[in-house]
Amino acid sequence: MLAIVGGTVLTPTEELKGATVLVEGKTIKAVGTDVDVPSEAQVIDVSGKYVIPGLIDAHCHTGIFPDGIGWQHSDGNEMTEPITPHLRAIDAIHPEDMAFEDLRKWGVTTINTGPGSANVVGGQTAVVKTRGRTVEEMLVKAPAGMKMALGENPKRVYGEKKKLPSTRMGNAGLLREWLTKAKNYLEKKKHAREKGEPFEVDIKLEALANVLIGELPAHIHCHRADDIMTALRIAKEFGIKDVVLIHATEGYKVADILAERGVPCVVGPILFSRTKYELRGMNPKNPVELSRAGVKVAIQTDQMSAVKYILFDAALAVREGMDEGEALKAITLYPAEILGIDDRVGSIAPGKDADLVVLAAHPFDVARSRVELVLIEGEVVHSASG
């Protein structure tokens, strides 16, 4: 048993000064200012420091585009056909990617990693912890989302190959075509079952059909406001209820619509350059405006080892006017809720995984908030003291 005592605990729904977090095995047993510490517990005094939940990035490519190597070992974009819903991140994640160690040292304990945005439908993402010898040891949830993409990336990749899609119309048209195929596939499958007839499974349509029946969220990459509206339009046409917008760079332009429709946004990266035309509308106030409008916002990095800077992204959002509590939730609780894993991670509460980060200062005091200690499922995976 482990007792982390004396620090300011940001759960993140409340602030508890001089509190104790009691860890038993892999989970949190108790948290509060009046927790009895058993005599046999190992005590770690963190007085004057802050304790927060392990940080979560709801959209990145760590382990799939591994750090420090060339394209030969990057497995994130299957750029041979634009519709690949049957691809699974778990088959590409490399647990020995050096980025995972970087993330642990900076307090990132859980990520949602998956295919890139070269394809209109790229495949299935996976939520993993940032430690483990195998994907099976790391795995929290798979599949976690179906990666889809609108905008420049698919039309550039396939336009250069002189094939569909080469326009935004092509992106949308191809997505509609395959969602229609998945819809028809479900009808045929239902009919065959009712008649007791044999039915041949199509793994591409089977995977895409899970989006239509609500078993798998659609994670749609879109930057420009018009692409955001295309995503919402197609989701409405096909009755897709569980939609998550990835990036939503110009979300601030349609924040009221997103709030009204209850569509969460995984926003970012914030610390990034305008590397292409569709990023011309980048604005660090985007998460601020979305949050103020009532949109559930998670802040993400879209990166590999640079996921470790996610706390800086959230701090920048605070500087631009985002409420501190909302900003901390945007890298802990909200991504957990969006990914459907908040029963395990995202907050410091009894019964949840003991994924904890001890910081030398307030999380958004980026000049001083050095990571002192990191636990994943009750195990110390990083200690500044060695």
Secondary structure per residue as TSV (DSSP state, phi and psi in degrees):
chain	resnum	aa	ss	phi	psi
A	1	M	-	360.0	142.4
A	2	L	E	-126.4	134.9
A	3	A	E	-121.8	119.0
A	4	I	E	-100.2	110.9
A	5	V	E	-121.0	152.0
A	6	G	E	89.1	-9.3
A	7	G	E	-88.5	173.4
A	8	T	E	-90.8	115.5
A	9	V	E	-97.5	122.0
A	10	L	E	-103.4	106.9
A	11	T	-	-76.0	-26.6
A	12	P	S	-104.8	12.7
A	13	T	S	-80.0	-13.3
A	14	E	S	-150.9	161.8
A	15	E	E	-110.1	122.6
A	16	L	E	-118.0	110.2
A	17	K	E	-86.9	140.3
A	18	G	E	61.2	39.0
A	19	A	E	-97.5	170.1
A	20	T	E	-123.5	136.9
A	21	V	E	-114.0	118.3
A	22	L	E	-101.8	124.1
A	23	V	E	-113.5	128.9
A	24	E	E	-125.0	114.7
A	25	G	T	66.3	-124.3
A	26	K	T	-94.6	-4.5
A	27	T	E	-124.8	166.6
A	28	I	E	-83.4	125.7
A	29	K	E	-90.9	-38.6
A	30	A	E	-159.1	155.2
A	31	V	E	-148.1	137.4
A	32	G	E	159.5	-179.1
A	33	T	S	-93.2	-4.0
A	34	D	S	-129.4	34.0
A	35	V	-	-80.4	129.6
A	36	D	-	-78.3	127.3
A	37	V	-	-96.2	116.2
A	38	P	-	-59.6	148.9
A	39	S	T	-63.6	-27.6
A	40	E	T	-84.4	-4.5
A	41	A	S	-73.0	143.5
A	42	Q	E	-78.7	124.5
A	43	V	E	-103.8	130.2
A	44	I	E	-117.5	114.1
A	45	D	E	-85.8	119.0
A	46	V	-	-119.6	33.2
A	47	S	T	-55.6	136.2
A	48	G	T	82.8	-0.8
A	49	K	S	-114.9	174.9
A	50	Y	E	-116.3	142.7
A	51	V	E	-119.4	125.4
A	52	I	E	-129.7	164.3
A	53	P	E	-65.5	157.4
A	54	G	-	-55.5	138.9
A	55	L	E	-74.1	148.1
A	56	I	E	-129.1	129.1
A	57	D	E	-107.7	118.5
A	58	A	E	-83.8	-3.4
A	59	H	E	-157.8	111.1
A	60	C	E	-156.2	-173.8
A	61	H	-	-132.5	22.4
A	62	T	T	-60.0	136.9
A	63	G	T	85.7	-16.6
A	64	I	T	-106.3	-38.6
A	65	F	S	-107.8	78.5
A	66	P	-	-62.0	151.4
A	67	D	T	-74.3	146.5
A	68	G	T	75.5	18.1
A	69	I	-	-136.4	170.2
A	70	G	-	-88.0	-174.3
A	71	W	G	-64.0	-22.6
A	72	Q	G	-59.4	-27.1
A	73	H	G	-113.4	14.8
A	74	S	-	-97.8	126.2
A	75	D	-	-121.2	27.2
A	76	G	S	-90.2	-21.0
A	77	N	-	-128.8	113.7
A	78	E	-	-88.4	85.6
A	79	M	T	-91.0	47.7
A	80	T	T	-116.1	-18.6
A	81	E	-	-155.9	147.0
A	82	P	S	-83.2	-9.3
A	83	I	B	-122.4	105.4
A	84	T	-	-136.6	60.6
A	85	P	T	-68.8	-16.7
A	86	H	T	-83.2	-6.4
A	87	L	-	-76.0	143.0
A	88	R	B	-125.1	131.0
A	89	A	G	-57.4	-34.0
A	90	I	G	-60.6	-21.0
A	91	D	G	-87.4	-1.7
A	92	A	T	-122.5	-17.8
A	93	I	-	-65.4	129.3
A	94	H	-	-105.9	103.1
A	95	P	T	-58.5	-22.2
A	96	E	T	-90.3	8.2
A	97	D	-	-55.5	126.1
A	98	M	T	-62.9	-17.7
A	99	A	H	-63.6	-31.3
A	100	F	H	-60.5	-39.1
A	101	E	H	-65.2	-40.4
A	102	D	H	-57.9	-45.1
A	103	L	H	-63.2	-43.7
A	104	R	H	-59.7	-42.9
A	105	K	H	-64.3	-24.2
A	106	W	T	-102.0	8.6
A	107	G	T	89.8	8.9
A	108	V	E	-88.7	115.0
A	109	T	E	-109.3	-19.3
A	110	T	E	-140.5	138.3
A	111	I	E	-137.6	153.9
A	112	N	E	-106.1	110.7
A	113	T	E	-116.7	151.2
A	114	G	-	-174.3	-169.7
A	115	P	-	-61.1	158.1
A	116	G	-	-77.4	-165.3
A	117	S	S	-111.2	24.6
A	118	A	S	-70.3	-30.9
A	119	N	S	-102.7	151.2
A	120	V	S	-62.1	-41.9
A	121	V	E	-125.5	113.2
A	122	G	E	-94.8	-26.6
A	123	G	E	132.1	-170.5
A	124	Q	E	-99.8	130.1
A	125	T	-	-84.0	169.6
A	126	A	E	-140.3	141.6
A	127	V	E	-97.2	125.3
A	128	V	E	-134.3	154.3
A	129	K	E	-77.2	160.5
A	130	T	S	-92.1	21.9
A	131	R	-	-142.9	153.1
A	132	G	-	142.5	147.2
A	133	R	S	-76.3	-33.0
A	134	T	S	-128.1	162.7
A	135	V	H	-59.8	-37.7
A	136	E	H	-60.3	-38.8
A	137	E	H	-70.4	-30.1
A	138	M	H	-84.2	-24.0
A	139	L	E	-65.8	132.8
A	140	V	E	-108.7	-43.9
A	141	K	E	-158.5	130.0
A	142	A	S	-155.9	134.0
A	143	P	S	-74.7	155.3
A	144	A	-	-108.8	-24.4
A	145	G	-	-168.4	157.5
A	146	M	E	-101.2	111.6
A	147	K	E	-73.3	124.3
A	148	M	E	-126.7	162.2
A	149	A	E	-147.7	135.8
A	150	L	-	-119.3	171.6
A	151	G	S	92.0	-150.9
A	152	E	H	-69.4	-38.8
A	153	N	H	-61.2	-54.3
A	154	P	H	-63.1	-39.9
A	155	K	H	-69.9	-28.6
A	156	R	H	-72.6	-48.0
A	157	V	H	-59.8	-47.3
A	158	Y	H	-89.5	-24.1
A	159	G	H	-62.9	-37.7
A	160	E	T	-66.3	-23.0
A	161	K	T	-91.4	2.4
A	162	K	T	59.0	44.0
A	163	K	-	-142.4	164.8
A	164	L	S	-67.2	134.1
A	165	P	-	-96.3	146.7
A	166	S	S	-125.9	5.6
A	167	T	S	-141.0	168.5
A	168	R	H	-63.8	-34.9
A	169	M	H	-60.8	-40.0
A	170	G	H	-64.3	-42.1
A	171	N	H	-55.1	-53.4
A	172	A	H	-66.3	-41.8
A	173	G	H	-63.5	-41.5
A	174	L	H	-68.0	-39.5
A	175	L	H	-63.9	-43.4
A	176	R	H	-61.3	-42.4
A	177	E	H	-57.9	-46.0
A	178	W	H	-78.4	-29.0
A	179	L	H	-68.0	-34.9
A	180	T	H	-65.8	-42.1
A	181	K	H	-60.4	-41.2
A	182	A	H	-66.0	-38.2
A	183	K	H	-63.7	-45.3
A	184	N	H	-65.3	-36.9
A	185	Y	H	-60.5	-42.9
A	186	L	H	-62.4	-40.1
A	187	E	H	-64.1	-44.5
A	188	K	H	-65.1	-38.5
A	189	K	H	-65.2	-43.2
A	190	K	H	-62.3	-44.2
A	191	H	H	-62.7	-43.8
A	192	A	H	-63.1	-40.5
A	193	R	H	-66.3	-41.3
A	194	E	H	-64.0	-33.8
A	195	K	H	-89.3	-7.4
A	196	G	T	69.5	27.7
A	197	E	-	-95.4	153.9
A	198	P	-	-65.3	149.0
A	199	F	-	-138.1	126.5
A	200	E	-	-85.8	121.4
A	201	V	-	-77.0	132.8
A	202	D	-	-108.9	112.6
A	203	I	H	-67.8	-26.7
A	204	K	H	-70.3	-48.2
A	205	L	H	-72.8	-32.0
A	206	E	H	-61.0	-44.5
A	207	A	H	-66.5	-43.6
A	208	L	H	-69.8	-33.3
A	209	A	H	-62.5	-29.5
A	210	N	H	-63.0	-25.6
A	211	V	H	-70.8	-41.8
A	212	L	H	-67.0	-35.3
A	213	I	T	-90.6	3.6
A	214	G	T	84.4	11.9
A	215	E	S	-85.7	-16.3
A	216	L	S	-140.3	122.1
A	217	P	-	-66.1	147.1
A	218	A	E	-89.1	115.0
A	219	H	E	-99.0	102.0
A	220	I	E	-105.2	114.9
A	221	H	E	-71.2	120.9
A	222	C	E	-158.2	138.0
A	223	H	-	-107.7	-58.4
A	224	R	S	-72.3	154.5
A	225	A	H	-61.0	-36.9
A	226	D	H	-68.3	-33.8
A	227	D	H	-69.3	-35.6
A	228	I	H	-59.5	-45.0
A	229	M	H	-68.3	-33.1
A	230	T	H	-63.7	-42.0
A	231	A	H	-60.0	-44.8
A	232	L	H	-66.5	-37.7
A	233	R	H	-63.1	-47.2
A	234	I	H	-68.2	-39.6
A	235	A	H	-59.8	-41.5
A	236	K	H	-66.6	-42.1
A	237	E	H	-58.7	-37.9
A	238	F	T	-104.5	8.8
A	239	G	T	65.9	30.2
A	240	I	-	-81.2	112.6
A	241	K	-	-84.8	-36.6
A	242	D	-	-98.2	91.5
A	243	V	E	-118.9	132.1
A	244	V	E	-123.4	126.6
A	245	L	E	-90.9	126.4
A	246	I	E	-98.4	127.4
A	247	H	E	83.7	-66.3
A	248	A	-	46.1	47.8
A	249	T	T	-57.6	-37.3
A	250	E	T	-104.1	28.7
A	251	G	G	-59.2	-30.4
A	252	Y	G	-60.7	-23.7
A	253	K	G	-74.9	-22.5
A	254	V	G	-131.1	32.2
A	255	A	H	-59.6	-38.4
A	256	D	H	-65.1	-36.7
A	257	I	H	-68.4	-43.5
A	258	L	H	-63.1	-40.5
A	259	A	H	-65.4	-43.5
A	260	E	H	-62.0	-36.9
A	261	R	H	-89.2	-4.3
A	262	G	T	67.0	36.3
A	263	V	-	-95.8	117.8
A	264	P	-	-74.7	152.8
A	265	C	E	-125.8	130.7
A	266	V	E	-100.8	97.0
A	267	V	E	-96.3	138.3
A	268	G	-	137.0	-177.1
A	269	P	-	-72.0	152.0
A	270	I	S	-91.1	-43.8
A	271	L	S	-85.2	81.2
A	272	F	-	-155.3	156.7
A	273	S	-	-94.6	162.8
A	274	R	-	-82.6	85.5
A	275	T	-	-85.5	-8.2
A	276	K	S	-154.1	167.9
A	277	Y	G	-58.5	-41.2
A	278	E	G	-70.7	-3.5
A	279	L	G	-99.6	7.8
A	280	R	T	-59.9	-27.5
A	281	G	T	-89.6	12.9
A	282	M	-	-57.2	135.8
A	283	N	-	-149.2	121.7
A	284	P	T	-62.7	-12.9
A	285	K	T	-82.8	-3.0
A	286	N	H	-53.3	-52.7
A	287	P	H	-63.5	-28.6
A	288	V	H	-65.4	-51.1
A	289	E	H	-65.7	-40.0
A	290	L	H	-64.0	-45.3
A	291	S	H	-62.8	-43.8
A	292	R	H	-64.1	-29.9
A	293	A	H	-76.3	-14.8
A	294	G	T	104.6	12.4
A	295	V	-	-82.2	138.2
A	296	K	-	-74.9	120.4
A	297	V	E	-117.4	127.8
A	298	A	E	-111.3	139.4
A	299	I	E	-98.0	132.0
A	300	Q	-	-130.7	169.2
A	301	T	-	-111.6	-22.0
A	302	D	-	61.8	26.3
A	303	Q	-	-124.5	-169.5
A	304	M	S	-108.5	-95.9
A	305	S	G	-72.5	-23.1
A	306	A	G	-69.7	-4.1
A	307	V	G	-56.6	-26.4
A	308	K	G	-61.3	-18.2
A	309	Y	G	-91.8	12.8
A	310	I	H	-60.0	-31.8
A	311	L	H	-64.9	-34.1
A	312	F	H	-67.1	-39.7
A	313	D	H	-59.6	-44.8
A	314	A	H	-65.9	-38.5
A	315	A	H	-63.8	-37.3
A	316	L	H	-64.5	-38.8
A	317	A	H	-62.1	-38.6
A	318	V	H	-63.8	-44.0
A	319	R	H	-59.3	-32.7
A	320	E	T	-83.0	-3.6
A	321	G	T	121.6	1.5
A	322	M	-	-73.2	139.7
A	323	D	-	-58.5	134.6
A	324	E	H	-58.3	-42.6
A	325	G	H	-63.0	-41.4
A	326	E	H	-67.6	-37.0
A	327	A	H	-65.9	-40.2
A	328	L	H	-67.8	-39.8
A	329	K	H	-62.9	-30.2
A	330	A	T	-68.6	-13.0
A	331	I	T	-122.9	13.6
A	332	T	T	-138.1	-81.9
A	333	L	H	-69.3	-46.2
A	334	Y	H	-65.7	-44.1
A	335	P	H	-61.0	-35.3
A	336	A	H	-63.1	-42.5
A	337	E	H	-66.4	-43.9
A	338	I	H	-61.6	-37.0
A	339	L	H	-85.4	-6.0
A	340	G	T	72.2	33.3
A	341	I	-	-125.1	16.5
A	342	D	T	-71.1	-7.2
A	343	D	T	-75.2	-14.3
A	344	R	T	-115.3	-40.2
A	345	V	S	-136.3	174.3
A	346	G	S	104.3	-16.9
A	347	S	S	-153.1	163.2
A	348	I	-	-98.4	103.7
A	349	A	-	-153.3	151.3
A	350	P	T	-55.8	136.8
A	351	G	T	92.7	-15.6
A	352	K	S	-87.1	161.5
A	353	D	B	-56.3	139.8
A	354	A	-	-82.8	67.9
A	355	D	-	-100.3	104.9
A	356	L	E	-133.9	148.3
A	357	V	E	-129.5	129.1
A	358	V	E	-105.4	125.4
A	359	L	E	-114.5	148.8
A	360	A	S	-70.8	-23.5
A	361	A	S	-146.4	-179.1
A	362	H	-	-54.9	141.5
A	363	P	T	-51.2	-33.7
A	364	F	T	-97.6	7.8
A	365	D	-	-89.8	76.4
A	366	V	T	-65.2	-21.6
A	367	A	T	-74.2	-19.7
A	368	R	T	-126.4	-9.7
A	369	S	-	-81.5	57.6
A	370	R	-	-65.1	138.6
A	371	V	E	-77.8	118.9
A	372	E	E	-93.9	-37.0
A	373	L	E	-153.7	139.9
A	374	V	E	-133.4	130.7
A	375	L	E	-118.0	138.3
A	376	I	E	-123.1	119.0
A	377	E	T	49.9	46.1
A	378	G	T	81.2	-4.6
A	379	E	E	-102.6	132.9
A	380	V	E	-70.8	116.8
A	381	V	E	-108.4	-10.0
A	382	H	E	-157.5	135.7
A	383	S	E	-139.7	125.2
A	384	A	T	-65.0	-24.1
A	385	S	T	-84.6	-1.8
A	386	G	-	90.1	360.0
